[in-house]
């Protein structure tokens, strides 16, 4: 927005909407209340989308395990397909979590900058308004995609992936005890050793990422 645009938003003497609102506390309160309600609604919407993704991942895990262990003739690699599906849900949810974090941060900024100050009767600080003004003019994600993946992996998806790998190991060993695991773990022309090695490398990476994220900084729900 140019300077001319700012002037056109005000009256004839160059006064802007922001100038008029800042001089009228009731107008400022109404604007802040409307803004706060809108951001809370957005945060709630994106939080529900996170829950939907996790719920679908749980459904996929349950369906894969039920179908895979319903008969000895079921191919074991269906469990590995489930692993790929859950990983896809993880990556999708990480992106949604970054979106949710934007609205969550704005809500917490108003809560800590205005509401907490009002309840403490200490007067409002201008720092929170400056933060929100900059955020609204230059919206951006507050965390990297890698950080979001780490967070959702640690909070939800590590447990789901762990259940799947335990089920896969049982499927190719205990469930088919009449043949060597190398034979039962094979997929078409791929030998069982290669399949097991690929699964092992993938889960080693999952464990490393999870442990690394636990040692690093955690994102808490009530942080700003």
N, C-alpha and C positions, 0 to 999 in steps of 0.2 A: 504494500500500500504506500503510495507516494504522499508527499506533504499536502498536495492539492486534495487528495482523497480524504485525508484527515480533516482538512478544513471544511470539506463538503459535508462531513458527518456532523459538524457543529452548526451554530447559528451564524448570523451575519458578522459578528465581531470576532470570529475565529475560535470560539469556545467549542471544545469537543464534547462528545457524549461522556467520555471518561472524566472530564473536568466537572461536568454537571453532577454526575453520579457521586464522585469523590466528595463533593461539597454537600451532598444530601445523604445523611447516614441511613435514613429509612430506605432510600433507593438503593444504596449500596448493600444493605441487608437483604432486600428482596432479590437483587441480582445474585448475590452470593448464595442465597438459599436455593434459587432455581438452578444455579450451576452445580451446587452440591448434590441436589437430588438427581440431576442428570448423570453426573459421574458415578454416583452410587448405583444407579440403574445399569449403566454400562459395565461397571465392575461385576455386578451380580450376573448379568447376561454372560459375560465371558467366563465367569467362574462356573456357571452351569455347563458351558461348552467343554470346559476341562473335565468335569464330572462325566459328561456323556462319552467323551473319548475313552476315559478309564473304564467306564462300564462296558463299552463295546470290546475293549481288550480282554476284560474278564470273561465276557460271553464267548469270545473266540477261544480262549484257553479252555473253558469248560467244554465247549463243543468238540474241540480237537481231542482232548483227553477221553471224552466219552466215546467218540467214534473210533479212535485208535485202539482202545482196549476192549472194544465190544467183540472182537474176533481175532484169532491168531492170524488170519489171512490179511488183515489190514496192513498196508505198508507203513513202515516206521517213519518214512520221510514226511508223512503228513504232520508229525510233531514238529519237524524242522520247518515245514511251511508255516506252522503256527508261530514258531520263533520269529520268522521273517515278518509275519503279520503284526505281531506284538511290537517288533522293532519299528515298523512303519507307523503304528499308533503312537509310539514314543516320540518319533520325530515330528509327527503332526501336532501332538500335544505340546511339545516344546515351543513350537511357533505360536500356538494359542496362549501359552503361558506368558510369552513376551508381550502379547497384546493385552492380556489381563493385567500385567504388572504396570502398564501405563496408567490405566484408570485407577488401580489400587493406590499408586503413588499420589495421584491428584487428590483422592479422597483423604488419604492420611495427611496430606499437606494442609488441607482445610481444617481437619480435626485438630492437628497439633498447633497450627498457626493462629486459628481464630477461636474455635470452640474451647480448647483448653485454656486459652488466655481469658476468655469470657468467664469461664467457671472459676478461674483463679482471681478474677476481678483485678487483673494486673494491666489491663489495657492490651489492645492488639498490637502486634509487631508488624512492621512493614516488610520484613524479610520474606514471609510466606507469600505475600501478594506479588513481590518481585519474582519469586520462584515460579509461581503459577503463570505470570505474564510471559516470562521467557519460555515456559513449557508450551503455552498455547500458541505463541508466535512461531516457535521452532520445535514442534513435536518430534520426539524420537524415542526409540526403545531405550530402556534404562539398563538392560542387561544384554550380553551377547547371546547368540544362538547356542553356543557351546555351554554357557552357564545354565541356560534354560534346560538343555538336554540333561546335564548333570543333575540338576535339581529334581526333575521329574523322574529320572532313573532311580535316584536315591529314595524318593518319596513313595513311588508306586511300582515302577516297572522292573526293578531288580528282583522283587519277590515273584512276579509273574514269570519272568525269564528263568528264575531258579526252579520253579515248579516244572516248567517245560523240559529243562535239561535233565532233571531227575527222572521225569517220566520217560524221556527218550532213552536214557541209560537202562532203565528197567525194561523198556520195550525191546531193546536189542540184546539183552543179557538174560534176565530172569524169565521174561515172557516167552522167549524162544530158546529155552535151555537145551533143546535137542540138537542145536547146531552151533558152531563156533560164532562168537560175536563178530568176528571179521566178516563172516559170510552174511549174517543177518543185518549188519550195518551197511552193506553195500547198496548202492543206488544205481541201477541199470549197469553201465559199464564202469562206474567208479568203484574202486575197491573200498572195502570197509575201513582200512587204515587211513585212506585219504579223507573219507567223510568224517571219521572220528577226529582226525587232525584239524580239519576245518572248523568243526564244532568247538574243539578245545581252544583254538586260537581266538575264535569269536568271544567265547566266554572269558578267556583270560583278559581280553580287552575290556569286557564289561566290568569285570572285577576291578581292574586297574582304574578305570574311570570312576567307579563308585567309591573306591577307597580314596582316590585323589580328591574327589568332591567333598568327602567327609572331612578330610584334613584341611581343606580350604574353607573360605568363608561361606556360611549358609545364609540363604535368603529367608528371613522370617516374615510372617504375615503382617506383623505390626511395625515393620521398619518403614522409614520414609526414604 
